[in-house]
Amino acid sequence: MNDILSRIASVIESRKLANGGDPQKSYVSSLFAKGDDAIMKKVGEEATETVMAAKDIRNNMPAGKLVYECADLWFHTMILLAQFDLTPDDVLKELARREGISGIEEKASRKKVS
């Protein structure tokens, strides 16, 4: 499962302007060229579309739409991570760190750090 994330992350990295990405030829490069705010806005749009797809399932719409929207959300989140020189592996490491910890305990520990 991590192989596909690694491959997509590599392609995203190659689309950065500093790595020769061309905004005229690549959607991802065009997002990088627009900057942080455009990428964050796109993640927000995709998150909203994901929530709306989930609501549609409650109204007997096909569940495949949710998978499609989650894929869009993950993809755009990976672009956001790359913008800040982070990778899906960083997120996977954080999830591994949290594994076996109660969500209530984990959230409480964040308050101490802040």
Jmol script that loads the backbone (N, CA, C; Angstrom):
load data "model"
ATOM      1  N   MET A   1       0.818  -1.195   0.000  1.00  0.00           N
ATOM      2  CA  MET A   1       0.000   0.000   0.000  1.00  0.00           C
ATOM      3  C   MET A   1       0.862   1.259   0.000  1.00  0.00           C
ATOM      4  N   ASN A   2       1.971   1.265   0.696  1.00  0.00           N
ATOM      5  CA  ASN A   2       2.823   2.446   0.756  1.00  0.00           C
ATOM      6  C   ASN A   2       3.538   2.717  -0.566  1.00  0.00           C
ATOM      7  N   ASP A   3       3.670   1.702  -1.412  1.00  0.00           N
ATOM      8  CA  ASP A   3       4.359   1.893  -2.687  1.00  0.00           C
ATOM      9  C   ASP A   3       3.676   2.939  -3.545  1.00  0.00           C
ATOM     10  N   ILE A   4       2.353   2.898  -3.620  1.00  0.00           N
ATOM     11  CA  ILE A   4       1.644   3.869  -4.448  1.00  0.00           C
ATOM     12  C   ILE A   4       1.809   5.271  -3.874  1.00  0.00           C
ATOM     13  N   LEU A   5       1.780   5.407  -2.565  1.00  0.00           N
ATOM     14  CA  LEU A   5       1.992   6.726  -1.953  1.00  0.00           C
ATOM     15  C   LEU A   5       3.394   7.239  -2.264  1.00  0.00           C
ATOM     16  N   SER A   6       4.370   6.358  -2.194  1.00  0.00           N
ATOM     17  CA  SER A   6       5.753   6.743  -2.501  1.00  0.00           C
ATOM     18  C   SER A   6       5.898   7.175  -3.955  1.00  0.00           C
ATOM     19  N   ARG A   7       5.275   6.420  -4.849  1.00  0.00           N
ATOM     20  CA  ARG A   7       5.369   6.777  -6.278  1.00  0.00           C
ATOM     21  C   ARG A   7       4.694   8.121  -6.559  1.00  0.00           C
ATOM     22  N   ILE A   8       3.523   8.316  -5.994  1.00  0.00           N
ATOM     23  CA  ILE A   8       2.827   9.591  -6.202  1.00  0.00           C
ATOM     24  C   ILE A   8       3.624  10.734  -5.586  1.00  0.00           C
ATOM     25  N   ALA A   9       4.175  10.520  -4.395  1.00  0.00           N
ATOM     26  CA  ALA A   9       4.982  11.561  -3.749  1.00  0.00           C
ATOM     27  C   ALA A   9       6.189  11.920  -4.606  1.00  0.00           C
ATOM     28  N   SER A  10       6.796  10.938  -5.232  1.00  0.00           N
ATOM     29  CA  SER A  10       7.944  11.205  -6.109  1.00  0.00           C
ATOM     30  C   SER A  10       7.541  12.044  -7.315  1.00  0.00           C
ATOM     31  N   VAL A  11       6.410  11.727  -7.890  1.00  0.00           N
ATOM     32  CA  VAL A  11       5.933  12.512  -9.030  1.00  0.00           C
ATOM     33  C   VAL A  11       5.625  13.943  -8.585  1.00  0.00           C
ATOM     34  N   ILE A  12       4.957  14.088  -7.450  1.00  0.00           N
ATOM     35  CA  ILE A  12       4.646  15.419  -6.936  1.00  0.00           C
ATOM     36  C   ILE A  12       5.937  16.203  -6.719  1.00  0.00           C
ATOM     37  N   GLU A  13       6.926  15.576  -6.118  1.00  0.00           N
ATOM     38  CA  GLU A  13       8.214  16.241  -5.873  1.00  0.00           C
ATOM     39  C   GLU A  13       8.842  16.691  -7.192  1.00  0.00           C
ATOM     40  N   SER A  14       8.738  15.875  -8.209  1.00  0.00           N
ATOM     41  CA  SER A  14       9.323  16.230  -9.509  1.00  0.00           C
ATOM     42  C   SER A  14       8.602  17.399 -10.168  1.00  0.00           C
ATOM     43  N   ARG A  15       7.388  17.689  -9.730  1.00  0.00           N
ATOM     44  CA  ARG A  15       6.607  18.777 -10.310  1.00  0.00           C
ATOM     45  C   ARG A  15       6.872  20.133  -9.640  1.00  0.00           C
ATOM     46  N   LYS A  16       7.666  20.120  -8.558  1.00  0.00           N
ATOM     47  CA  LYS A  16       8.029  21.398  -7.924  1.00  0.00           C
ATOM     48  C   LYS A  16       8.804  22.253  -8.928  1.00  0.00           C
ATOM     49  N   LEU A  17       8.603  23.550  -8.859  1.00  0.00           N
ATOM     50  CA  LEU A  17       9.277  24.447  -9.788  1.00  0.00           C
ATOM     51  C   LEU A  17      10.795  24.315  -9.678  1.00  0.00           C
ATOM     52  N   ALA A  18      11.291  24.146  -8.475  1.00  0.00           N
ATOM     53  CA  ALA A  18      12.736  24.011  -8.250  1.00  0.00           C
ATOM     54  C   ALA A  18      13.296  22.737  -8.885  1.00  0.00           C
ATOM     55  N   ASN A  19      12.417  21.780  -9.159  1.00  0.00           N
ATOM     56  CA  ASN A  19      12.843  20.517  -9.767  1.00  0.00           C
ATOM     57  C   ASN A  19      12.503  20.458 -11.253  1.00  0.00           C
ATOM     58  N   GLY A  20      12.196  21.597 -11.821  1.00  0.00           N
ATOM     59  CA  GLY A  20      11.925  21.654 -13.256  1.00  0.00           C
ATOM     60  C   GLY A  20      10.465  21.541 -13.643  1.00  0.00           C
ATOM     61  N   GLY A  21       9.577  21.557 -12.671  1.00  0.00           N
ATOM     62  CA  GLY A  21       8.152  21.479 -12.978  1.00  0.00           C
ATOM     63  C   GLY A  21       7.705  22.672 -13.814  1.00  0.00           C
ATOM     64  N   ASP A  22       6.835  22.418 -14.760  1.00  0.00           N
ATOM     65  CA  ASP A  22       6.353  23.448 -15.679  1.00  0.00           C
ATOM     66  C   ASP A  22       4.858  23.668 -15.462  1.00  0.00           C
ATOM     67  N   PRO A  23       4.482  24.829 -14.919  1.00  0.00           N
ATOM     68  CA  PRO A  23       3.065  25.110 -14.660  1.00  0.00           C
ATOM     69  C   PRO A  23       2.192  25.092 -15.912  1.00  0.00           C
ATOM     70  N   GLN A  24       2.790  25.233 -17.074  1.00  0.00           N
ATOM     71  CA  GLN A  24       2.027  25.191 -18.328  1.00  0.00           C
ATOM     72  C   GLN A  24       1.690  23.763 -18.740  1.00  0.00           C
ATOM     73  N   LYS A  25       2.423  22.798 -18.190  1.00  0.00           N
ATOM     74  CA  LYS A  25       2.251  21.404 -18.600  1.00  0.00           C
ATOM     75  C   LYS A  25       1.754  20.498 -17.472  1.00  0.00           C
ATOM     76  N   SER A  26       1.765  20.998 -16.247  1.00  0.00           N
ATOM     77  CA  SER A  26       1.440  20.151 -15.107  1.00  0.00           C
ATOM     78  C   SER A  26       0.497  20.867 -14.151  1.00  0.00           C
ATOM     79  N   TYR A  27      -0.612  20.197 -13.832  1.00  0.00           N
ATOM     80  CA  TYR A  27      -1.557  20.728 -12.851  1.00  0.00           C
ATOM     81  C   TYR A  27      -0.873  20.931 -11.499  1.00  0.00           C
ATOM     82  N   VAL A  28      -0.079  19.937 -11.073  1.00  0.00           N
ATOM     83  CA  VAL A  28       0.604  20.024  -9.776  1.00  0.00           C
ATOM     84  C   VAL A  28       1.581  21.198  -9.782  1.00  0.00           C
ATOM     85  N   SER A  29       2.335  21.352 -10.849  1.00  0.00           N
ATOM     86  CA  SER A  29       3.259  22.494 -10.953  1.00  0.00           C
ATOM     87  C   SER A  29       2.506  23.812 -10.902  1.00  0.00           C
ATOM     88  N   SER A  30       1.329  23.849 -11.523  1.00  0.00           N
ATOM     89  CA  SER A  30       0.552  25.088 -11.493  1.00  0.00           C
ATOM     90  C   SER A  30       0.110  25.435 -10.079  1.00  0.00           C
ATOM     91  N   LEU A  31      -0.218  24.408  -9.277  1.00  0.00           N
ATOM     92  CA  LEU A  31      -0.555  24.668  -7.875  1.00  0.00           C
ATOM     93  C   LEU A  31       0.658  25.182  -7.108  1.00  0.00           C
ATOM     94  N   PHE A  32       1.820  24.549  -7.331  1.00  0.00           N
ATOM     95  CA  PHE A  32       3.034  25.032  -6.669  1.00  0.00           C
ATOM     96  C   PHE A  32       3.320  26.483  -7.062  1.00  0.00           C
ATOM     97  N   ALA A  33       3.109  26.819  -8.316  1.00  0.00           N
ATOM     98  CA  ALA A  33       3.370  28.183  -8.789  1.00  0.00           C
ATOM     99  C   ALA A  33       2.438  29.193  -8.125  1.00  0.00           C
ATOM    100  N   LYS A  34       1.225  28.765  -7.805  1.00  0.00           N
ATOM    101  CA  LYS A  34       0.255  29.665  -7.166  1.00  0.00           C
ATOM    102  C   LYS A  34       0.545  29.868  -5.687  1.00  0.00           C
ATOM    103  N   GLY A  35       1.271  28.938  -5.071  1.00  0.00           N
ATOM    104  CA  GLY A  35       1.695  29.099  -3.683  1.00  0.00           C
ATOM    105  C   GLY A  35       0.819  28.420  -2.648  1.00  0.00           C
ATOM    106  N   ASP A  36       1.234  28.619  -1.407  1.00  0.00           N
ATOM    107  CA  ASP A  36       0.626  27.966  -0.245  1.00  0.00           C
ATOM    108  C   ASP A  36      -0.885  28.148  -0.172  1.00  0.00           C
ATOM    109  N   ASP A  37      -1.326  29.401  -0.311  1.00  0.00           N
ATOM    110  CA  ASP A  37      -2.752  29.670  -0.125  1.00  0.00           C
ATOM    111  C   ASP A  37      -3.611  28.923  -1.144  1.00  0.00           C
ATOM    112  N   ALA A  38      -3.169  28.858  -2.392  1.00  0.00           N
ATOM    113  CA  ALA A  38      -3.930  28.140  -3.415  1.00  0.00           C
ATOM    114  C   ALA A  38      -3.991  26.642  -3.102  1.00  0.00           C
ATOM    115  N   ILE A  39      -2.894  26.102  -2.612  1.00  0.00           N
ATOM    116  CA  ILE A  39      -2.871  24.677  -2.265  1.00  0.00           C
ATOM    117  C   ILE A  39      -3.786  24.418  -1.070  1.00  0.00           C
ATOM    118  N   MET A  40      -3.716  25.275  -0.064  1.00  0.00           N
ATOM    119  CA  MET A  40      -4.576  25.109   1.111  1.00  0.00           C
ATOM    120  C   MET A  40      -6.049  25.242   0.733  1.00  0.00           C
ATOM    121  N   LYS A  41      -6.355  26.183  -0.143  1.00  0.00           N
ATOM    122  CA  LYS A  41      -7.737  26.353  -0.603  1.00  0.00           C
ATOM    123  C   LYS A  41      -8.221  25.088  -1.301  1.00  0.00           C
ATOM    124  N   LYS A  42      -7.384  24.503  -2.122  1.00  0.00           N
ATOM    125  CA  LYS A  42      -7.751  23.284  -2.845  1.00  0.00           C
ATOM    126  C   LYS A  42      -7.990  22.130  -1.873  1.00  0.00           C
ATOM    127  N   VAL A  43      -7.158  22.014  -0.848  1.00  0.00           N
ATOM    128  CA  VAL A  43      -7.367  20.967   0.162  1.00  0.00           C
ATOM    129  C   VAL A  43      -8.712  21.183   0.855  1.00  0.00           C
ATOM    130  N   GLY A  44      -9.019  22.431   1.185  1.00  0.00           N
ATOM    131  CA  GLY A  44     -10.311  22.741   1.802  1.00  0.00           C
ATOM    132  C   GLY A  44     -11.481  22.367   0.909  1.00  0.00           C
ATOM    133  N   GLU A  45     -11.370  22.677  -0.386  1.00  0.00           N
ATOM    134  CA  GLU A  45     -12.432  22.318  -1.334  1.00  0.00           C
ATOM    135  C   GLU A  45     -12.611  20.807  -1.396  1.00  0.00           C
ATOM    136  N   GLU A  46     -11.496  20.098  -1.452  1.00  0.00           N
ATOM    137  CA  GLU A  46     -11.575  18.640  -1.536  1.00  0.00           C
ATOM    138  C   GLU A  46     -12.135  18.037  -0.252  1.00  0.00           C
ATOM    139  N   ALA A  47     -11.808  18.624   0.889  1.00  0.00           N
ATOM    140  CA  ALA A  47     -12.355  18.141   2.161  1.00  0.00           C
ATOM    141  C   ALA A  47     -13.870  18.323   2.184  1.00  0.00           C
ATOM    142  N   THR A  48     -14.333  19.465   1.702  1.00  0.00           N
ATOM    143  CA  THR A  48     -15.773  19.719   1.647  1.00  0.00           C
ATOM    144  C   THR A  48     -16.460  18.733   0.711  1.00  0.00           C
ATOM    145  N   GLU A  49     -15.862  18.488  -0.444  1.00  0.00           N
ATOM    146  CA  GLU A  49     -16.444  17.534  -1.393  1.00  0.00           C
ATOM    147  C   GLU A  49     -16.482  16.125  -0.801  1.00  0.00           C
ATOM    148  N   THR A  50     -15.494  15.782  -0.002  1.00  0.00           N
ATOM    149  CA  THR A  50     -15.465  14.475   0.655  1.00  0.00           C
ATOM    150  C   THR A  50     -16.622  14.361   1.648  1.00  0.00           C
ATOM    151  N   VAL A  51     -16.828  15.396   2.441  1.00  0.00           N
ATOM    152  CA  VAL A  51     -17.929  15.393   3.409  1.00  0.00           C
ATOM    153  C   VAL A  51     -19.276  15.307   2.683  1.00  0.00           C
ATOM    154  N   MET A  52     -19.412  16.061   1.605  1.00  0.00           N
ATOM    155  CA  MET A  52     -20.672  16.036   0.850  1.00  0.00           C
ATOM    156  C   MET A  52     -20.928  14.650   0.244  1.00  0.00           C
ATOM    157  N   ALA A  53     -19.874  13.997  -0.227  1.00  0.00           N
ATOM    158  CA  ALA A  53     -20.024  12.639  -0.774  1.00  0.00           C
ATOM    159  C   ALA A  53     -20.481  11.676   0.319  1.00  0.00           C
ATOM    160  N   ALA A  54     -19.940  11.837   1.517  1.00  0.00           N
ATOM    161  CA  ALA A  54     -20.356  10.975   2.628  1.00  0.00           C
ATOM    162  C   ALA A  54     -21.830  11.207   2.963  1.00  0.00           C
ATOM    163  N   LYS A  55     -22.247  12.459   2.931  1.00  0.00           N
ATOM    164  CA  LYS A  55     -23.665  12.762   3.182  1.00  0.00           C
ATOM    165  C   LYS A  55     -24.552  12.154   2.095  1.00  0.00           C
ATOM    166  N   ASP A  56     -24.064  12.169   0.860  1.00  0.00           N
ATOM    167  CA  ASP A  56     -24.838  11.589  -0.243  1.00  0.00           C
ATOM    168  C   ASP A  56     -25.085  10.097  -0.040  1.00  0.00           C
ATOM    169  N   ILE A  57     -24.120   9.411   0.554  1.00  0.00           N
ATOM    170  CA  ILE A  57     -24.293   7.976   0.816  1.00  0.00           C
ATOM    171  C   ILE A  57     -25.500   7.752   1.722  1.00  0.00           C
ATOM    172  N   ARG A  58     -25.692   8.643   2.666  1.00  0.00           N
ATOM    173  CA  ARG A  58     -26.863   8.524   3.549  1.00  0.00           C
ATOM    174  C   ARG A  58     -28.169   8.656   2.770  1.00  0.00           C
ATOM    175  N   ASN A  59     -28.089   9.279   1.603  1.00  0.00           N
ATOM    176  CA  ASN A  59     -29.274   9.447   0.754  1.00  0.00           C
ATOM    177  C   ASN A  59     -29.273   8.456  -0.406  1.00  0.00           C
ATOM    178  N   ASN A  60     -28.670   7.288  -0.146  1.00  0.00           N
ATOM    179  CA  ASN A  60     -28.667   6.168  -1.097  1.00  0.00           C
ATOM    180  C   ASN A  60     -27.901   6.441  -2.393  1.00  0.00           C
ATOM    181  N   MET A  61     -26.938   7.310  -2.365  1.00  0.00           N
ATOM    182  CA  MET A  61     -26.070   7.536  -3.518  1.00  0.00           C
ATOM    183  C   MET A  61     -24.936   6.507  -3.461  1.00  0.00           C
ATOM    184  N   PRO A  62     -24.280   6.235  -4.596  1.00  0.00           N
ATOM    185  CA  PRO A  62     -23.216   5.220  -4.617  1.00  0.00           C
ATOM    186  C   PRO A  62     -22.038   5.579  -3.705  1.00  0.00           C
ATOM    187  N   ALA A  63     -21.540   4.581  -2.983  1.00  0.00           N
ATOM    188  CA  ALA A  63     -20.418   4.782  -2.066  1.00  0.00           C
ATOM    189  C   ALA A  63     -19.118   5.073  -2.815  1.00  0.00           C
ATOM    190  N   GLY A  64     -19.035   4.684  -4.087  1.00  0.00           N
ATOM    191  CA  GLY A  64     -17.825   4.926  -4.870  1.00  0.00           C
ATOM    192  C   GLY A  64     -17.462   6.395  -4.974  1.00  0.00           C
ATOM    193  N   LYS A  65     -18.439   7.261  -4.896  1.00  0.00           N
ATOM    194  CA  LYS A  65     -18.178   8.707  -4.947  1.00  0.00           C
ATOM    195  C   LYS A  65     -17.321   9.138  -3.757  1.00  0.00           C
ATOM    196  N   LEU A  66     -17.546   8.537  -2.609  1.00  0.00           N
ATOM    197  CA  LEU A  66     -16.745   8.861  -1.432  1.00  0.00           C
ATOM    198  C   LEU A  66     -15.293   8.441  -1.636  1.00  0.00           C
ATOM    199  N   VAL A  67     -15.086   7.268  -2.198  1.00  0.00           N
ATOM    200  CA  VAL A  67     -13.721   6.805  -2.473  1.00  0.00           C
ATOM    201  C   VAL A  67     -13.033   7.774  -3.437  1.00  0.00           C
ATOM    202  N   TYR A  68     -13.732   8.175  -4.486  1.00  0.00           N
ATOM    203  CA  TYR A  68     -13.203   9.116  -5.476  1.00  0.00           C
ATOM    204  C   TYR A  68     -12.790  10.432  -4.814  1.00  0.00           C
ATOM    205  N   GLU A  69     -13.671  10.967  -3.974  1.00  0.00           N
ATOM    206  CA  GLU A  69     -13.381  12.241  -3.312  1.00  0.00           C
ATOM    207  C   GLU A  69     -12.263  12.101  -2.287  1.00  0.00           C
ATOM    208  N   CYS A  70     -12.199  10.963  -1.589  1.00  0.00           N
ATOM    209  CA  CYS A  70     -11.086  10.729  -0.652  1.00  0.00           C
ATOM    210  C   CYS A  70      -9.757  10.688  -1.403  1.00  0.00           C
ATOM    211  N   ALA A  71      -9.764  10.067  -2.585  1.00  0.00           N
ATOM    212  CA  ALA A  71      -8.537  10.031  -3.391  1.00  0.00           C
ATOM    213  C   ALA A  71      -8.109  11.446  -3.767  1.00  0.00           C
ATOM    214  N   ASP A  72      -9.053  12.282  -4.154  1.00  0.00           N
ATOM    215  CA  ASP A  72      -8.726  13.685  -4.464  1.00  0.00           C
ATOM    216  C   ASP A  72      -8.165  14.400  -3.236  1.00  0.00           C
ATOM    217  N   LEU A  73      -8.801  14.168  -2.093  1.00  0.00           N
ATOM    218  CA  LEU A  73      -8.352  14.813  -0.851  1.00  0.00           C
ATOM    219  C   LEU A  73      -6.951  14.361  -0.484  1.00  0.00           C
ATOM    220  N   TRP A  74      -6.696  13.063  -0.532  1.00  0.00           N
ATOM    221  CA  TRP A  74      -5.356  12.550  -0.211  1.00  0.00           C
ATOM    222  C   TRP A  74      -4.326  13.141  -1.158  1.00  0.00           C
ATOM    223  N   PHE A  75      -4.641  13.147  -2.449  1.00  0.00           N
ATOM    224  CA  PHE A  75      -3.708  13.662  -3.447  1.00  0.00           C
ATOM    225  C   PHE A  75      -3.357  15.120  -3.160  1.00  0.00           C
ATOM    226  N   HIS A  76      -4.355  15.946  -2.926  1.00  0.00           N
ATOM    227  CA  HIS A  76      -4.083  17.361  -2.687  1.00  0.00           C
ATOM    228  C   HIS A  76      -3.388  17.586  -1.339  1.00  0.00           C
ATOM    229  N   THR A  77      -3.680  16.721  -0.372  1.00  0.00           N
ATOM    230  CA  THR A  77      -2.961  16.795   0.902  1.00  0.00           C
ATOM    231  C   THR A  77      -1.493  16.440   0.704  1.00  0.00           C
ATOM    232  N   MET A  78      -1.217  15.505  -0.184  1.00  0.00           N
ATOM    233  CA  MET A  78       0.181  15.162  -0.488  1.00  0.00           C
ATOM    234  C   MET A  78       0.902  16.338  -1.144  1.00  0.00           C
ATOM    235  N   ILE A  79       0.205  17.099  -1.975  1.00  0.00           N
ATOM    236  CA  ILE A  79       0.799  18.303  -2.566  1.00  0.00           C
ATOM    237  C   ILE A  79       1.096  19.313  -1.462  1.00  0.00           C
ATOM    238  N   LEU A  80       0.173  19.475  -0.525  1.00  0.00           N
ATOM    239  CA  LEU A  80       0.395  20.390   0.599  1.00  0.00           C
ATOM    240  C   LEU A  80       1.594  19.950   1.438  1.00  0.00           C
ATOM    241  N   LEU A  81       1.693  18.660   1.717  1.00  0.00           N
ATOM    242  CA  LEU A  81       2.858  18.162   2.454  1.00  0.00           C
ATOM    243  C   LEU A  81       4.147  18.496   1.712  1.00  0.00           C
ATOM    244  N   ALA A  82       4.165  18.240   0.412  1.00  0.00           N
ATOM    245  CA  ALA A  82       5.362  18.503  -0.394  1.00  0.00           C
ATOM    246  C   ALA A  82       5.720  19.985  -0.392  1.00  0.00           C
ATOM    247  N   GLN A  83       4.716  20.829  -0.372  1.00  0.00           N
ATOM    248  CA  GLN A  83       4.974  22.282  -0.336  1.00  0.00           C
ATOM    249  C   GLN A  83       5.834  22.642   0.869  1.00  0.00           C
ATOM    250  N   PHE A  84       5.661  21.912   1.942  1.00  0.00           N
ATOM    251  CA  PHE A  84       6.402  22.177   3.177  1.00  0.00           C
ATOM    252  C   PHE A  84       7.498  21.134   3.419  1.00  0.00           C
ATOM    253  N   ASP A  85       7.944  20.491   2.338  1.00  0.00           N
ATOM    254  CA  ASP A  85       9.030  19.510   2.390  1.00  0.00           C
ATOM    255  C   ASP A  85       8.753  18.351   3.349  1.00  0.00           C
ATOM    256  N   LEU A  86       7.500  17.924   3.371  1.00  0.00           N
ATOM    257  CA  LEU A  86       7.088  16.759   4.150  1.00  0.00           C
ATOM    258  C   LEU A  86       6.615  15.681   3.186  1.00  0.00           C
ATOM    259  N   THR A  87       6.494  14.468   3.680  1.00  0.00           N
ATOM    260  CA  THR A  87       6.113  13.346   2.832  1.00  0.00           C
ATOM    261  C   THR A  87       5.010  12.519   3.488  1.00  0.00           C
ATOM    262  N   PRO A  88       4.370  11.659   2.709  1.00  0.00           N
ATOM    263  CA  PRO A  88       3.403  10.737   3.309  1.00  0.00           C
ATOM    264  C   PRO A  88       4.052   9.877   4.403  1.00  0.00           C
ATOM    265  N   ASP A  89       5.335   9.577   4.256  1.00  0.00           N
ATOM    266  CA  ASP A  89       6.029   8.790   5.275  1.00  0.00           C
ATOM    267  C   ASP A  89       6.029   9.508   6.619  1.00  0.00           C
ATOM    268  N   ASP A  90       6.115  10.836   6.608  1.00  0.00           N
ATOM    269  CA  ASP A  90       6.045  11.595   7.867  1.00  0.00           C
ATOM    270  C   ASP A  90       4.694  11.374   8.548  1.00  0.00           C
ATOM    271  N   VAL A  91       3.635  11.353   7.755  1.00  0.00           N
ATOM    272  CA  VAL A  91       2.295  11.123   8.300  1.00  0.00           C
ATOM    273  C   VAL A  91       2.169   9.685   8.797  1.00  0.00           C
ATOM    274  N   LEU A  92       2.688   8.736   8.023  1.00  0.00           N
ATOM    275  CA  LEU A  92       2.633   7.337   8.450  1.00  0.00           C
ATOM    276  C   LEU A  92       3.401   7.112   9.752  1.00  0.00           C
ATOM    277  N   LYS A  93       4.523   7.782   9.898  1.00  0.00           N
ATOM    278  CA  LYS A  93       5.288   7.674  11.154  1.00  0.00           C
ATOM    279  C   LYS A  93       4.482   8.224  12.331  1.00  0.00           C
ATOM    280  N   GLU A  94       3.775   9.328  12.093  1.00  0.00           N
ATOM    281  CA  GLU A  94       2.945   9.895  13.164  1.00  0.00           C
ATOM    282  C   GLU A  94       1.798   8.947  13.508  1.00  0.00           C
ATOM    283  N   LEU A  95       1.185   8.354  12.501  1.00  0.00           N
ATOM    284  CA  LEU A  95       0.122   7.379  12.772  1.00  0.00           C
ATOM    285  C   LEU A  95       0.675   6.177  13.535  1.00  0.00           C
ATOM    286  N   ALA A  96       1.866   5.729  13.174  1.00  0.00           N
ATOM    287  CA  ALA A  96       2.497   4.610  13.886  1.00  0.00           C
ATOM    288  C   ALA A  96       2.771   4.988  15.335  1.00  0.00           C
ATOM    289  N   ARG A  97       3.194   6.233  15.555  1.00  0.00           N
ATOM    290  CA  ARG A  97       3.455   6.693  16.917  1.00  0.00           C
ATOM    291  C   ARG A  97       2.176   6.650  17.752  1.00  0.00           C
ATOM    292  N   ARG A  98       1.075   6.976  17.128  1.00  0.00           N
ATOM    293  CA  ARG A  98      -0.206   7.013  17.838  1.00  0.00           C
ATOM    294  C   ARG A  98      -0.850   5.641  18.019  1.00  0.00           C
ATOM    295  N   GLU A  99      -0.394   4.660  17.261  1.00  0.00           N
ATOM    296  CA  GLU A  99      -1.008   3.338  17.313  1.00  0.00           C
ATOM    297  C   GLU A  99      -0.969   2.785  18.732  1.00  0.00           C
ATOM    298  N   GLY A 100      -2.106   2.321  19.173  1.00  0.00           N
ATOM    299  CA  GLY A 100      -2.198   1.732  20.506  1.00  0.00           C
ATOM    300  C   GLY A 100      -2.417   2.742  21.614  1.00  0.00           C
ATOM    301  N   ILE A 101      -2.481   4.023  21.249  1.00  0.00           N
ATOM    302  CA  ILE A 101      -2.738   5.070  22.240  1.00  0.00           C
ATOM    303  C   ILE A 101      -4.194   5.476  22.110  1.00  0.00           C
ATOM    304  N   SER A 102      -4.863   5.573  23.221  1.00  0.00           N
ATOM    305  CA  SER A 102      -6.246   6.026  23.211  1.00  0.00           C
ATOM    306  C   SER A 102      -6.326   7.402  22.565  1.00  0.00           C
ATOM    307  N   GLY A 103      -7.332   7.604  21.738  1.00  0.00           N
ATOM    308  CA  GLY A 103      -7.524   8.912  21.121  1.00  0.00           C
ATOM    309  C   GLY A 103      -7.715  10.004  22.154  1.00  0.00           C
ATOM    310  N   ILE A 104      -8.359   9.675  23.238  1.00  0.00           N
ATOM    311  CA  ILE A 104      -8.561  10.648  24.319  1.00  0.00           C
ATOM    312  C   ILE A 104      -7.218  11.004  24.950  1.00  0.00           C
ATOM    313  N   GLU A 105      -6.376   9.991  25.210  1.00  0.00           N
ATOM    314  CA  GLU A 105      -5.052  10.245  25.777  1.00  0.00           C
ATOM    315  C   GLU A 105      -4.184  11.049  24.818  1.00  0.00           C
ATOM    316  N   GLU A 106      -4.220  10.691  23.529  1.00  0.00           N
ATOM    317  CA  GLU A 106      -3.400  11.380  22.545  1.00  0.00           C
ATOM    318  C   GLU A 106      -3.791  12.850  22.456  1.00  0.00           C
ATOM    319  N   LYS A 107      -5.074  13.117  22.434  1.00  0.00           N
ATOM    320  CA  LYS A 107      -5.535  14.508  22.345  1.00  0.00           C
ATOM    321  C   LYS A 107      -5.153  15.282  23.598  1.00  0.00           C
ATOM    322  N   ALA A 108      -5.259  14.659  24.747  1.00  0.00           N
ATOM    323  CA  ALA A 108      -4.878  15.311  26.000  1.00  0.00           C
ATOM    324  C   ALA A 108      -3.392  15.638  26.025  1.00  0.00           C
ATOM    325  N   SER A 109      -2.568  14.771  25.415  1.00  0.00           N
ATOM    326  CA  SER A 109      -1.133  15.028  25.407  1.00  0.00           C
ATOM    327  C   SER A 109      -0.777  16.238  24.540  1.00  0.00           C
ATOM    328  N   ARG A 110      -1.596  16.542  23.535  1.00  0.00           N
ATOM    329  CA  ARG A 110      -1.358  17.711  22.680  1.00  0.00           C
ATOM    330  C   ARG A 110      -1.543  19.007  23.463  1.00  0.00           C
ATOM    331  N   LYS A 111      -2.467  19.008  24.394  1.00  0.00           N
ATOM    332  CA  LYS A 111      -2.706  20.211  25.200  1.00  0.00           C
ATOM    333  C   LYS A 111      -1.487  20.553  26.043  1.00  0.00           C
ATOM    334  N   LYS A 112      -0.772  19.530  26.491  1.00  0.00           N
ATOM    335  CA  LYS A 112       0.422  19.753  27.302  1.00  0.00           C
ATOM    336  C   LYS A 112       1.562  20.342  26.470  1.00  0.00           C
ATOM    337  N   VAL A 113       1.634  19.962  25.212  1.00  0.00           N
ATOM    338  CA  VAL A 113       2.691  20.415  24.332  1.00  0.00           C
ATOM    339  C   VAL A 113       2.475  21.870  23.924  1.00  0.00           C
ATOM    340  N   SER A 114       1.230  22.271  23.727  1.00  0.00           N
ATOM    341  CA  SER A 114       0.921  23.610  23.240  1.00  0.00           C
ATOM    342  C   SER A 114       1.324  24.712  24.157  1.00  0.00           C
TER     343      SER A 114
END
end "model"
wireframe off; spacefill off
backbone 0.3
color backbone group
